[in-house]
Amino acid sequence: MTQKDLLYMEDAIKHEDNFITICDYYAKIIEDKSLKAFISNEGKKHSKLKQKLLNVLEDILNE
């Protein structure tokens, strides 16, 4: 993996982390139950995606 690829992965992980933080914040303050559930679900999806990206990086480092 090139340095450019690593920087891309780092940015992608940071973007996912930021999106998760935003979803968590709004899921706490929104009163509409269906919207709250939707936002919470999106945060969970992006948490899984972030973990997948971290796993890829870990696999690369362990090679």
PDBQT receptor file of N, H, CA, C and O in Angstrom, charges set to zero:
ATOM      1  N   MET A   1       0.858  -1.164   0.000  1.00  0.00    +0.000 N 
ATOM      2  CA  MET A   1       0.000   0.000   0.000  1.00  0.00    +0.000 C 
ATOM      3  C   MET A   1       0.912   1.237   0.000  1.00  0.00    +0.000 C 
ATOM      4  O   MET A   1       1.875   1.328   0.761  1.00  0.00    +0.000 OA
ATOM      5  N   THR A   2       0.577   2.156  -0.860  1.00  0.00    +0.000 N 
ATOM      6  H   THR A   2      -0.205   2.082  -1.479  1.00  0.00    +0.000 HD
ATOM      7  CA  THR A   2       1.397   3.363  -0.986  1.00  0.00    +0.000 C 
ATOM      8  C   THR A   2       1.056   4.355   0.127  1.00  0.00    +0.000 C 
ATOM      9  O   THR A   2       0.049   4.214   0.820  1.00  0.00    +0.000 OA
ATOM     10  N   GLN A   3       1.908   5.348   0.277  1.00  0.00    +0.000 N 
ATOM     11  H   GLN A   3       2.726   5.463  -0.287  1.00  0.00    +0.000 HD
ATOM     12  CA  GLN A   3       1.662   6.395   1.268  1.00  0.00    +0.000 C 
ATOM     13  C   GLN A   3       0.358   7.129   0.957  1.00  0.00    +0.000 C 
ATOM     14  O   GLN A   3      -0.387   7.498   1.864  1.00  0.00    +0.000 OA
ATOM     15  N   LYS A   4       0.095   7.333  -0.316  1.00  0.00    +0.000 N 
ATOM     16  H   LYS A   4       0.700   7.033  -1.053  1.00  0.00    +0.000 HD
ATOM     17  CA  LYS A   4      -1.146   8.001  -0.727  1.00  0.00    +0.000 C 
ATOM     18  C   LYS A   4      -2.357   7.170  -0.312  1.00  0.00    +0.000 C 
ATOM     19  O   LYS A   4      -3.353   7.711   0.167  1.00  0.00    +0.000 OA
ATOM     20  N   ASP A   5      -2.266   5.857  -0.498  1.00  0.00    +0.000 N 
ATOM     21  H   ASP A   5      -1.457   5.418  -0.887  1.00  0.00    +0.000 HD
ATOM     22  CA  ASP A   5      -3.357   4.963  -0.089  1.00  0.00    +0.000 C 
ATOM     23  C   ASP A   5      -3.579   5.024   1.419  1.00  0.00    +0.000 C 
ATOM     24  O   ASP A   5      -4.719   5.058   1.882  1.00  0.00    +0.000 OA
ATOM     25  N   LEU A   6      -2.491   5.038   2.178  1.00  0.00    +0.000 N 
ATOM     26  H   LEU A   6      -1.565   5.010   1.802  1.00  0.00    +0.000 HD
ATOM     27  CA  LEU A   6      -2.593   5.114   3.636  1.00  0.00    +0.000 C 
ATOM     28  C   LEU A   6      -3.240   6.424   4.082  1.00  0.00    +0.000 C 
ATOM     29  O   LEU A   6      -4.055   6.443   5.003  1.00  0.00    +0.000 OA
ATOM     30  N   LEU A   7      -2.869   7.511   3.421  1.00  0.00    +0.000 N 
ATOM     31  H   LEU A   7      -2.206   7.496   2.672  1.00  0.00    +0.000 HD
ATOM     32  CA  LEU A   7      -3.477   8.799   3.743  1.00  0.00    +0.000 C 
ATOM     33  C   LEU A   7      -4.967   8.801   3.415  1.00  0.00    +0.000 C 
ATOM     34  O   LEU A   7      -5.770   9.375   4.151  1.00  0.00    +0.000 OA
ATOM     35  N   TYR A   8      -5.332   8.154   2.302  1.00  0.00    +0.000 N 
ATOM     36  H   TYR A   8      -4.679   7.688   1.705  1.00  0.00    +0.000 HD
ATOM     37  CA  TYR A   8      -6.740   8.045   1.943  1.00  0.00    +0.000 C 
ATOM     38  C   TYR A   8      -7.504   7.266   3.017  1.00  0.00    +0.000 C 
ATOM     39  O   TYR A   8      -8.593   7.666   3.429  1.00  0.00    +0.000 OA
ATOM     40  N   MET A   9      -6.924   6.159   3.461  1.00  0.00    +0.000 N 
ATOM     41  H   MET A   9      -6.039   5.834   3.126  1.00  0.00    +0.000 HD
ATOM     42  CA  MET A   9      -7.569   5.341   4.491  1.00  0.00    +0.000 C 
ATOM     43  C   MET A   9      -7.731   6.138   5.790  1.00  0.00    +0.000 C 
ATOM     44  O   MET A   9      -8.770   6.072   6.448  1.00  0.00    +0.000 OA
ATOM     45  N   GLU A  10      -6.693   6.888   6.145  1.00  0.00    +0.000 N 
ATOM     46  H   GLU A  10      -5.849   6.942   5.611  1.00  0.00    +0.000 HD
ATOM     47  CA  GLU A  10      -6.745   7.705   7.350  1.00  0.00    +0.000 C 
ATOM     48  C   GLU A  10      -7.872   8.732   7.250  1.00  0.00    +0.000 C 
ATOM     49  O   GLU A  10      -8.630   8.924   8.201  1.00  0.00    +0.000 OA
ATOM     50  N   ASP A  11      -7.978   9.389   6.099  1.00  0.00    +0.000 N 
ATOM     51  H   ASP A  11      -7.363   9.233   5.326  1.00  0.00    +0.000 HD
ATOM     52  CA  ASP A  11      -9.055  10.359   5.887  1.00  0.00    +0.000 C 
ATOM     53  C   ASP A  11     -10.425   9.694   5.950  1.00  0.00    +0.000 C 
ATOM     54  O   ASP A  11     -11.354  10.230   6.555  1.00  0.00    +0.000 OA
ATOM     55  N   ALA A  12     -10.550   8.533   5.330  1.00  0.00    +0.000 N 
ATOM     56  H   ALA A  12      -9.796   8.097   4.839  1.00  0.00    +0.000 HD
ATOM     57  CA  ALA A  12     -11.828   7.822   5.319  1.00  0.00    +0.000 C 
ATOM     58  C   ALA A  12     -12.247   7.450   6.738  1.00  0.00    +0.000 C 
ATOM     59  O   ALA A  12     -13.420   7.571   7.091  1.00  0.00    +0.000 OA
ATOM     60  N   ILE A  13     -11.303   7.003   7.545  1.00  0.00    +0.000 N 
ATOM     61  H   ILE A  13     -10.350   6.904   7.258  1.00  0.00    +0.000 HD
ATOM     62  CA  ILE A  13     -11.603   6.637   8.929  1.00  0.00    +0.000 C 
ATOM     63  C   ILE A  13     -12.016   7.876   9.724  1.00  0.00    +0.000 C 
ATOM     64  O   ILE A  13     -12.955   7.821  10.519  1.00  0.00    +0.000 OA
ATOM     65  N   LYS A  14     -11.330   8.970   9.514  1.00  0.00    +0.000 N 
ATOM     66  H   LYS A  14     -10.567   9.015   8.869  1.00  0.00    +0.000 HD
ATOM     67  CA  LYS A  14     -11.685  10.212  10.209  1.00  0.00    +0.000 C 
ATOM     68  C   LYS A  14     -13.078  10.695   9.805  1.00  0.00    +0.000 C 
ATOM     69  O   LYS A  14     -13.838  11.171  10.648  1.00  0.00    +0.000 OA
ATOM     70  N   HIS A  15     -13.412  10.574   8.522  1.00  0.00    +0.000 N 
ATOM     71  H   HIS A  15     -12.794  10.188   7.837  1.00  0.00    +0.000 HD
ATOM     72  CA  HIS A  15     -14.745  10.977   8.058  1.00  0.00    +0.000 C 
ATOM     73  C   HIS A  15     -15.824  10.093   8.681  1.00  0.00    +0.000 C 
ATOM     74  O   HIS A  15     -16.873  10.582   9.099  1.00  0.00    +0.000 OA
ATOM     75  N   GLU A  16     -15.558   8.797   8.739  1.00  0.00    +0.000 N 
ATOM     76  H   GLU A  16     -14.705   8.400   8.400  1.00  0.00    +0.000 HD
ATOM     77  CA  GLU A  16     -16.525   7.889   9.363  1.00  0.00    +0.000 C 
ATOM     78  C   GLU A  16     -16.701   8.239  10.837  1.00  0.00    +0.000 C 
ATOM     79  O   GLU A  16     -17.824   8.271  11.341  1.00  0.00    +0.000 OA
ATOM     80  N   ASP A  17     -15.604   8.498  11.521  1.00  0.00    +0.000 N 
ATOM     81  H   ASP A  17     -14.692   8.472  11.111  1.00  0.00    +0.000 HD
ATOM     82  CA  ASP A  17     -15.659   8.840  12.939  1.00  0.00    +0.000 C 
ATOM     83  C   ASP A  17     -16.463  10.123  13.148  1.00  0.00    +0.000 C 
ATOM     84  O   ASP A  17     -17.261  10.211  14.081  1.00  0.00    +0.000 OA
ATOM     85  N   ASN A  18     -16.256  11.104  12.292  1.00  0.00    +0.000 N 
ATOM     86  H   ASN A  18     -15.608  11.032  11.534  1.00  0.00    +0.000 HD
ATOM     87  CA  ASN A  18     -16.994  12.359  12.381  1.00  0.00    +0.000 C 
ATOM     88  C   ASN A  18     -18.492  12.123  12.154  1.00  0.00    +0.000 C 
ATOM     89  O   ASN A  18     -19.327  12.672  12.874  1.00  0.00    +0.000 OA
ATOM     90  N   PHE A  19     -18.824  11.313  11.161  1.00  0.00    +0.000 N 
ATOM     91  H   PHE A  19     -18.146  10.867  10.576  1.00  0.00    +0.000 HD
ATOM     92  CA  PHE A  19     -20.227  11.038  10.867  1.00  0.00    +0.000 C 
ATOM     93  C   PHE A  19     -20.887  10.307  12.033  1.00  0.00    +0.000 C 
ATOM     94  O   PHE A  19     -22.036  10.587  12.373  1.00  0.00    +0.000 OA
ATOM     95  N   ILE A  20     -20.165   9.375  12.643  1.00  0.00    +0.000 N 
ATOM     96  H   ILE A  20     -19.231   9.147  12.366  1.00  0.00    +0.000 HD
ATOM     97  CA  ILE A  20     -20.688   8.636  13.797  1.00  0.00    +0.000 C 
ATOM     98  C   ILE A  20     -20.981   9.600  14.944  1.00  0.00    +0.000 C 
ATOM     99  O   ILE A  20     -22.021   9.502  15.595  1.00  0.00    +0.000 OA
ATOM    100  N   THR A  21     -20.066  10.524  15.185  1.00  0.00    +0.000 N 
ATOM    101  H   THR A  21     -19.221  10.604  14.656  1.00  0.00    +0.000 HD
ATOM    102  CA  THR A  21     -20.241  11.520  16.247  1.00  0.00    +0.000 C 
ATOM    103  C   THR A  21     -21.480  12.367  15.987  1.00  0.00    +0.000 C 
ATOM    104  O   THR A  21     -22.256  12.634  16.904  1.00  0.00    +0.000 OA
ATOM    105  N   ILE A  22     -21.665  12.786  14.748  1.00  0.00    +0.000 N 
ATOM    106  H   ILE A  22     -21.034  12.569  14.003  1.00  0.00    +0.000 HD
ATOM    107  CA  ILE A  22     -22.833  13.594  14.382  1.00  0.00    +0.000 C 
ATOM    108  C   ILE A  22     -24.114  12.796  14.580  1.00  0.00    +0.000 C 
ATOM    109  O   ILE A  22     -25.084  13.305  15.143  1.00  0.00    +0.000 OA
ATOM    110  N   CYS A  23     -24.123  11.555  14.122  1.00  0.00    +0.000 N 
ATOM    111  H   CYS A  23     -23.335  11.142  13.665  1.00  0.00    +0.000 HD
ATOM    112  CA  CYS A  23     -25.315  10.710  14.287  1.00  0.00    +0.000 C 
ATOM    113  C   CYS A  23     -25.639  10.509  15.762  1.00  0.00    +0.000 C 
ATOM    114  O   CYS A  23     -26.799  10.612  16.162  1.00  0.00    +0.000 OA
ATOM    115  N   ASP A  24     -24.622  10.221  16.574  1.00  0.00    +0.000 N 
ATOM    116  H   ASP A  24     -23.680  10.136  16.249  1.00  0.00    +0.000 HD
ATOM    117  CA  ASP A  24     -24.854  10.038  18.012  1.00  0.00    +0.000 C 
ATOM    118  C   ASP A  24     -25.454  11.281  18.640  1.00  0.00    +0.000 C 
ATOM    119  O   ASP A  24     -26.381  11.192  19.445  1.00  0.00    +0.000 OA
ATOM    120  N   TYR A  25     -24.927  12.444  18.272  1.00  0.00    +0.000 N 
ATOM    121  H   TYR A  25     -24.174  12.517  17.617  1.00  0.00    +0.000 HD
ATOM    122  CA  TYR A  25     -25.436  13.706  18.826  1.00  0.00    +0.000 C 
ATOM    123  C   TYR A  25     -26.912  13.902  18.470  1.00  0.00    +0.000 C 
ATOM    124  O   TYR A  25     -27.740  14.166  19.342  1.00  0.00    +0.000 OA
ATOM    125  N   TYR A  26     -27.228  13.770  17.187  1.00  0.00    +0.000 N 
ATOM    126  H   TYR A  26     -26.555  13.556  16.479  1.00  0.00    +0.000 HD
ATOM    127  CA  TYR A  26     -28.602  14.030  16.766  1.00  0.00    +0.000 C 
ATOM    128  C   TYR A  26     -29.565  12.945  17.221  1.00  0.00    +0.000 C 
ATOM    129  O   TYR A  26     -30.740  13.225  17.459  1.00  0.00    +0.000 OA
ATOM    130  N   ALA A  27     -29.091  11.718  17.345  1.00  0.00    +0.000 N 
ATOM    131  H   ALA A  27     -28.137  11.490  17.152  1.00  0.00    +0.000 HD
ATOM    132  CA  ALA A  27     -29.965  10.656  17.852  1.00  0.00    +0.000 C 
ATOM    133  C   ALA A  27     -30.374  10.931  19.299  1.00  0.00    +0.000 C 
ATOM    134  O   ALA A  27     -31.431  10.486  19.745  1.00  0.00    +0.000 OA
ATOM    135  N   LYS A  28     -29.536  11.661  20.023  1.00  0.00    +0.000 N 
ATOM    136  H   LYS A  28     -28.677  12.022  19.661  1.00  0.00    +0.000 HD
ATOM    137  CA  LYS A  28     -29.858  11.989  21.416  1.00  0.00    +0.000 C 
ATOM    138  C   LYS A  28     -30.850  13.147  21.524  1.00  0.00    +0.000 C 
ATOM    139  O   LYS A  28     -31.664  13.176  22.447  1.00  0.00    +0.000 OA
ATOM    140  N   ILE A  29     -30.794  14.096  20.596  1.00  0.00    +0.000 N 
ATOM    141  H   ILE A  29     -30.133  14.073  19.845  1.00  0.00    +0.000 HD
ATOM    142  CA  ILE A  29     -31.616  15.298  20.769  1.00  0.00    +0.000 C 
ATOM    143  C   ILE A  29     -32.918  15.292  19.961  1.00  0.00    +0.000 C 
ATOM    144  O   ILE A  29     -33.832  16.061  20.259  1.00  0.00    +0.000 OA
ATOM    145  N   ILE A  30     -33.005  14.442  18.955  1.00  0.00    +0.000 N 
ATOM    146  H   ILE A  30     -32.261  13.818  18.714  1.00  0.00    +0.000 HD
ATOM    147  CA  ILE A  30     -34.216  14.408  18.132  1.00  0.00    +0.000 C 
ATOM    148  C   ILE A  30     -35.328  13.683  18.884  1.00  0.00    +0.000 C 
ATOM    149  O   ILE A  30     -35.101  12.638  19.492  1.00  0.00    +0.000 OA
ATOM    150  N   GLU A  31     -36.517  14.244  18.836  1.00  0.00    +0.000 N 
ATOM    151  H   GLU A  31     -36.701  15.094  18.342  1.00  0.00    +0.000 HD
ATOM    152  CA  GLU A  31     -37.644  13.670  19.559  1.00  0.00    +0.000 C 
ATOM    153  C   GLU A  31     -38.464  12.699  18.711  1.00  0.00    +0.000 C 
ATOM    154  O   GLU A  31     -39.068  11.769  19.246  1.00  0.00    +0.000 OA
ATOM    155  N   ASP A  32     -38.491  12.902  17.407  1.00  0.00    +0.000 N 
ATOM    156  H   ASP A  32     -38.000  13.657  16.971  1.00  0.00    +0.000 HD
ATOM    157  CA  ASP A  32     -39.249  12.017  16.525  1.00  0.00    +0.000 C 
ATOM    158  C   ASP A  32     -38.638  10.616  16.555  1.00  0.00    +0.000 C 
ATOM    159  O   ASP A  32     -37.477  10.430  16.193  1.00  0.00    +0.000 OA
ATOM    160  N   LYS A  33     -39.428   9.637  16.988  1.00  0.00    +0.000 N 
ATOM    161  H   LYS A  33     -40.372   9.789  17.282  1.00  0.00    +0.000 HD
ATOM    162  CA  LYS A  33     -38.897   8.289  17.201  1.00  0.00    +0.000 C 
ATOM    163  C   LYS A  33     -38.413   7.615  15.920  1.00  0.00    +0.000 C 
ATOM    164  O   LYS A  33     -37.387   6.936  15.932  1.00  0.00    +0.000 OA
ATOM    165  N   SER A  34     -39.129   7.791  14.827  1.00  0.00    +0.000 N 
ATOM    166  H   SER A  34     -39.963   8.343  14.817  1.00  0.00    +0.000 HD
ATOM    167  CA  SER A  34     -38.707   7.136  13.584  1.00  0.00    +0.000 C 
ATOM    168  C   SER A  34     -37.434   7.773  13.039  1.00  0.00    +0.000 C 
ATOM    169  O   SER A  34     -36.555   7.072  12.539  1.00  0.00    +0.000 OA
ATOM    170  N   LEU A  35     -37.330   9.077  13.131  1.00  0.00    +0.000 N 
ATOM    171  H   LEU A  35     -38.044   9.647  13.537  1.00  0.00    +0.000 HD
ATOM    172  CA  LEU A  35     -36.122   9.762  12.682  1.00  0.00    +0.000 C 
ATOM    173  C   LEU A  35     -34.944   9.430  13.588  1.00  0.00    +0.000 C 
ATOM    174  O   LEU A  35     -33.824   9.240  13.115  1.00  0.00    +0.000 OA
ATOM    175  N   LYS A  36     -35.198   9.361  14.889  1.00  0.00    +0.000 N 
ATOM    176  H   LYS A  36     -36.108   9.515  15.274  1.00  0.00    +0.000 HD
ATOM    177  CA  LYS A  36     -34.171   8.988  15.859  1.00  0.00    +0.000 C 
ATOM    178  C   LYS A  36     -33.643   7.587  15.546  1.00  0.00    +0.000 C 
ATOM    179  O   LYS A  36     -32.434   7.360  15.581  1.00  0.00    +0.000 OA
ATOM    180  N   ALA A  37     -34.537   6.652  15.244  1.00  0.00    +0.000 N 
ATOM    181  H   ALA A  37     -35.519   6.837  15.216  1.00  0.00    +0.000 HD
ATOM    182  CA  ALA A  37     -34.138   5.281  14.921  1.00  0.00    +0.000 C 
ATOM    183  C   ALA A  37     -33.326   5.237  13.629  1.00  0.00    +0.000 C 
ATOM    184  O   ALA A  37     -32.332   4.517  13.531  1.00  0.00    +0.000 OA
ATOM    185  N   PHE A  38     -33.763   6.016  12.640  1.00  0.00    +0.000 N 
ATOM    186  H   PHE A  38     -34.570   6.601  12.719  1.00  0.00    +0.000 HD
ATOM    187  CA  PHE A  38     -33.044   6.052  11.371  1.00  0.00    +0.000 C 
ATOM    188  C   PHE A  38     -31.621   6.570  11.564  1.00  0.00    +0.000 C 
ATOM    189  O   PHE A  38     -30.665   5.975  11.068  1.00  0.00    +0.000 OA
ATOM    190  N   ILE A  39     -31.487   7.671  12.282  1.00  0.00    +0.000 N 
ATOM    191  H   ILE A  39     -32.264   8.154  12.685  1.00  0.00    +0.000 HD
ATOM    192  CA  ILE A  39     -30.163   8.260  12.498  1.00  0.00    +0.000 C 
ATOM    193  C   ILE A  39     -29.283   7.326  13.324  1.00  0.00    +0.000 C 
ATOM    194  O   ILE A  39     -28.094   7.173  13.043  1.00  0.00    +0.000 OA
ATOM    195  N   SER A  40     -29.857   6.718  14.317  1.00  0.00    +0.000 N 
ATOM    196  H   SER A  40     -30.823   6.842  14.545  1.00  0.00    +0.000 HD
ATOM    197  CA  SER A  40     -29.104   5.770  15.140  1.00  0.00    +0.000 C 
ATOM    198  C   SER A  40     -28.621   4.590  14.298  1.00  0.00    +0.000 C 
ATOM    199  O   SER A  40     -27.487   4.132  14.442  1.00  0.00    +0.000 OA
ATOM    200  N   ASN A  41     -29.495   4.107  13.421  1.00  0.00    +0.000 N 
ATOM    201  H   ASN A  41     -30.416   4.478  13.304  1.00  0.00    +0.000 HD
ATOM    202  CA  ASN A  41     -29.134   2.991  12.540  1.00  0.00    +0.000 C 
ATOM    203  C   ASN A  41     -28.005   3.386  11.587  1.00  0.00    +0.000 C 
ATOM    204  O   ASN A  41     -27.098   2.593  11.335  1.00  0.00    +0.000 OA
ATOM    205  N   GLU A  42     -28.061   4.598  11.065  1.00  0.00    +0.000 N 
ATOM    206  H   GLU A  42     -28.798   5.241  11.270  1.00  0.00    +0.000 HD
ATOM    207  CA  GLU A  42     -26.987   5.072  10.179  1.00  0.00    +0.000 C 
ATOM    208  C   GLU A  42     -25.664   5.146  10.929  1.00  0.00    +0.000 C 
ATOM    209  O   GLU A  42     -24.621   4.782  10.385  1.00  0.00    +0.000 OA
ATOM    210  N   GLY A  43     -25.699   5.612  12.169  1.00  0.00    +0.000 N 
ATOM    211  H   GLY A  43     -26.546   5.907  12.610  1.00  0.00    +0.000 HD
ATOM    212  CA  GLY A  43     -24.490   5.651  12.982  1.00  0.00    +0.000 C 
ATOM    213  C   GLY A  43     -23.906   4.266  13.185  1.00  0.00    +0.000 C 
ATOM    214  O   GLY A  43     -22.689   4.088  13.128  1.00  0.00    +0.000 OA
ATOM    215  N   LYS A  44     -24.766   3.284  13.421  1.00  0.00    +0.000 N 
ATOM    216  H   LYS A  44     -25.754   3.429  13.467  1.00  0.00    +0.000 HD
ATOM    217  CA  LYS A  44     -24.305   1.896  13.597  1.00  0.00    +0.000 C 
ATOM    218  C   LYS A  44     -23.682   1.356  12.316  1.00  0.00    +0.000 C 
ATOM    219  O   LYS A  44     -22.654   0.680  12.358  1.00  0.00    +0.000 OA
ATOM    220  N   LYS A  45     -24.309   1.654  11.171  1.00  0.00    +0.000 N 
ATOM    221  H   LYS A  45     -25.144   2.203  11.136  1.00  0.00    +0.000 HD
ATOM    222  CA  LYS A  45     -23.756   1.207   9.885  1.00  0.00    +0.000 C 
ATOM    223  C   LYS A  45     -22.360   1.773   9.664  1.00  0.00    +0.000 C 
ATOM    224  O   LYS A  45     -21.457   1.069   9.210  1.00  0.00    +0.000 OA
ATOM    225  N   HIS A  46     -22.194   3.043   9.987  1.00  0.00    +0.000 N 
ATOM    226  H   HIS A  46     -22.927   3.614  10.355  1.00  0.00    +0.000 HD
ATOM    227  CA  HIS A  46     -20.901   3.686   9.773  1.00  0.00    +0.000 C 
ATOM    228  C   HIS A  46     -19.866   3.239  10.802  1.00  0.00    +0.000 C 
ATOM    229  O   HIS A  46     -18.666   3.255  10.528  1.00  0.00    +0.000 OA
ATOM    230  N   SER A  47     -20.329   2.844  11.977  1.00  0.00    +0.000 N 
ATOM    231  H   SER A  47     -21.304   2.832  12.199  1.00  0.00    +0.000 HD
ATOM    232  CA  SER A  47     -19.408   2.260  12.954  1.00  0.00    +0.000 C 
ATOM    233  C   SER A  47     -18.842   0.946  12.419  1.00  0.00    +0.000 C 
ATOM    234  O   SER A  47     -17.655   0.660  12.573  1.00  0.00    +0.000 OA
ATOM    235  N   LYS A  48     -19.703   0.158  11.792  1.00  0.00    +0.000 N 
ATOM    236  H   LYS A  48     -20.668   0.390  11.666  1.00  0.00    +0.000 HD
ATOM    237  CA  LYS A  48     -19.240  -1.107  11.194  1.00  0.00    +0.000 C 
ATOM    238  C   LYS A  48     -18.276  -0.840  10.045  1.00  0.00    +0.000 C 
ATOM    239  O   LYS A  48     -17.269  -1.534   9.903  1.00  0.00    +0.000 OA
ATOM    240  N   LEU A  49     -18.577   0.151   9.237  1.00  0.00    +0.000 N 
ATOM    241  H   LEU A  49     -19.394   0.715   9.352  1.00  0.00    +0.000 HD
ATOM    242  CA  LEU A  49     -17.699   0.492   8.121  1.00  0.00    +0.000 C 
ATOM    243  C   LEU A  49     -16.341   0.974   8.628  1.00  0.00    +0.000 C 
ATOM    244  O   LEU A  49     -15.300   0.602   8.086  1.00  0.00    +0.000 OA
ATOM    245  N   LYS A  50     -16.359   1.800   9.666  1.00  0.00    +0.000 N 
ATOM    246  H   LYS A  50     -17.204   2.103  10.107  1.00  0.00    +0.000 HD
ATOM    247  CA  LYS A  50     -15.096   2.269  10.257  1.00  0.00    +0.000 C 
ATOM    248  C   LYS A  50     -14.274   1.084  10.749  1.00  0.00    +0.000 C 
ATOM    249  O   LYS A  50     -13.060   1.037  10.545  1.00  0.00    +0.000 OA
ATOM    250  N   GLN A  51     -14.934   0.128  11.395  1.00  0.00    +0.000 N 
ATOM    251  H   GLN A  51     -15.919   0.167  11.561  1.00  0.00    +0.000 HD
ATOM    252  CA  GLN A  51     -14.219  -1.044  11.902  1.00  0.00    +0.000 C 
ATOM    253  C   GLN A  51     -13.639  -1.869  10.754  1.00  0.00    +0.000 C 
ATOM    254  O   GLN A  51     -12.537  -2.404  10.874  1.00  0.00    +0.000 OA
ATOM    255  N   LYS A  52     -14.362  -1.975   9.655  1.00  0.00    +0.000 N 
ATOM    256  H   LYS A  52     -15.257  -1.540   9.558  1.00  0.00    +0.000 HD
ATOM    257  CA  LYS A  52     -13.842  -2.695   8.489  1.00  0.00    +0.000 C 
ATOM    258  C   LYS A  52     -12.592  -2.020   7.945  1.00  0.00    +0.000 C 
ATOM    259  O   LYS A  52     -11.621  -2.689   7.590  1.00  0.00    +0.000 OA
ATOM    260  N   LEU A  53     -12.618  -0.693   7.883  1.00  0.00    +0.000 N 
ATOM    261  H   LEU A  53     -13.406  -0.150   8.171  1.00  0.00    +0.000 HD
ATOM    262  CA  LEU A  53     -11.444   0.046   7.412  1.00  0.00    +0.000 C 
ATOM    263  C   LEU A  53     -10.256  -0.161   8.354  1.00  0.00    +0.000 C 
ATOM    264  O   LEU A  53      -9.124  -0.337   7.904  1.00  0.00    +0.000 OA
ATOM    265  N   LEU A  54     -10.519  -0.138   9.647  1.00  0.00    +0.000 N 
ATOM    266  H   LEU A  54     -11.439   0.005  10.013  1.00  0.00    +0.000 HD
ATOM    267  CA  LEU A  54      -9.447  -0.378  10.618  1.00  0.00    +0.000 C 
ATOM    268  C   LEU A  54      -8.900  -1.799  10.502  1.00  0.00    +0.000 C 
ATOM    269  O   LEU A  54      -7.698  -2.021  10.653  1.00  0.00    +0.000 OA
ATOM    270  N   ASN A  55      -9.781  -2.755  10.235  1.00  0.00    +0.000 N 
ATOM    271  H   ASN A  55     -10.757  -2.575  10.112  1.00  0.00    +0.000 HD
ATOM    272  CA  ASN A  55      -9.344  -4.148  10.066  1.00  0.00    +0.000 C 
ATOM    273  C   ASN A  55      -8.445  -4.298   8.839  1.00  0.00    +0.000 C 
ATOM    274  O   ASN A  55      -7.460  -5.036   8.871  1.00  0.00    +0.000 OA
ATOM    275  N   VAL A  56      -8.787  -3.602   7.767  1.00  0.00    +0.000 N 
ATOM    276  H   VAL A  56      -9.587  -3.003   7.741  1.00  0.00    +0.000 HD
ATOM    277  CA  VAL A  56      -7.945  -3.640   6.561  1.00  0.00    +0.000 C 
ATOM    278  C   VAL A  56      -6.554  -3.106   6.876  1.00  0.00    +0.000 C 
ATOM    279  O   VAL A  56      -5.553  -3.703   6.482  1.00  0.00    +0.000 OA
ATOM    280  N   LEU A  57      -6.492  -1.993   7.578  1.00  0.00    +0.000 N 
ATOM    281  H   LEU A  57      -7.305  -1.508   7.899  1.00  0.00    +0.000 HD
ATOM    282  CA  LEU A  57      -5.203  -1.422   7.947  1.00  0.00    +0.000 C 
ATOM    283  C   LEU A  57      -4.413  -2.367   8.845  1.00  0.00    +0.000 C 
ATOM    284  O   LEU A  57      -3.202  -2.520   8.683  1.00  0.00    +0.000 OA
ATOM    285  N   GLU A  58      -5.099  -2.994   9.785  1.00  0.00    +0.000 N 
ATOM    286  H   GLU A  58      -6.082  -2.870   9.916  1.00  0.00    +0.000 HD
ATOM    287  CA  GLU A  58      -4.428  -3.938  10.682  1.00  0.00    +0.000 C 
ATOM    288  C   GLU A  58      -3.880  -5.135   9.902  1.00  0.00    +0.000 C 
ATOM    289  O   GLU A  58      -2.766  -5.591  10.159  1.00  0.00    +0.000 OA
ATOM    290  N   ASP A  59      -4.663  -5.638   8.956  1.00  0.00    +0.000 N 
ATOM    291  H   ASP A  59      -5.569  -5.268   8.748  1.00  0.00    +0.000 HD
ATOM    292  CA  ASP A  59      -4.203  -6.755   8.123  1.00  0.00    +0.000 C 
ATOM    293  C   ASP A  59      -2.967  -6.375   7.329  1.00  0.00    +0.000 C 
ATOM    294  O   ASP A  59      -2.041  -7.175   7.191  1.00  0.00    +0.000 OA
ATOM    295  N   ILE A  60      -2.951  -5.176   6.815  1.00  0.00    +0.000 N 
ATOM    296  H   ILE A  60      -3.703  -4.526   6.927  1.00  0.00    +0.000 HD
ATOM    297  CA  ILE A  60      -1.795  -4.697   6.028  1.00  0.00    +0.000 C 
ATOM    298  C   ILE A  60      -0.562  -4.588   6.911  1.00  0.00    +0.000 C 
ATOM    299  O   ILE A  60       0.536  -4.971   6.508  1.00  0.00    +0.000 OA
ATOM    300  N   LEU A  61      -0.748  -4.066   8.113  1.00  0.00    +0.000 N 
ATOM    301  H   LEU A  61      -1.641  -3.755   8.440  1.00  0.00    +0.000 HD
ATOM    302  CA  LEU A  61       0.391  -3.918   9.025  1.00  0.00    +0.000 C 
ATOM    303  C   LEU A  61       0.926  -5.263   9.499  1.00  0.00    +0.000 C 
ATOM    304  O   LEU A  61       2.105  -5.376   9.834  1.00  0.00    +0.000 OA
ATOM    305  N   ASN A  62       0.083  -6.274   9.530  1.00  0.00    +0.000 N 
ATOM    306  H   ASN A  62      -0.875  -6.183   9.258  1.00  0.00    +0.000 HD
ATOM    307  CA  ASN A  62       0.496  -7.597   9.979  1.00  0.00    +0.000 C 
ATOM    308  C   ASN A  62       1.106  -8.449   8.883  1.00  0.00    +0.000 C 
ATOM    309  O   ASN A  62       1.562  -9.561   9.149  1.00  0.00    +0.000 OA
ATOM    310  N   GLU A  63       1.123  -7.955   7.669  1.00  0.00    +0.000 N 
ATOM    311  H   GLU A  63       0.753  -7.051   7.452  1.00  0.00    +0.000 HD
ATOM    312  CA  GLU A  63       1.690  -8.729   6.552  1.00  0.00    +0.000 C 
ATOM    313  C   GLU A  63       3.192  -8.744   6.598  1.00  0.00    +0.000 C 
ATOM    314  O   GLU A  63       3.831  -9.348   5.736  1.00  0.00    +0.000 OA
TER     315      GLU A  63
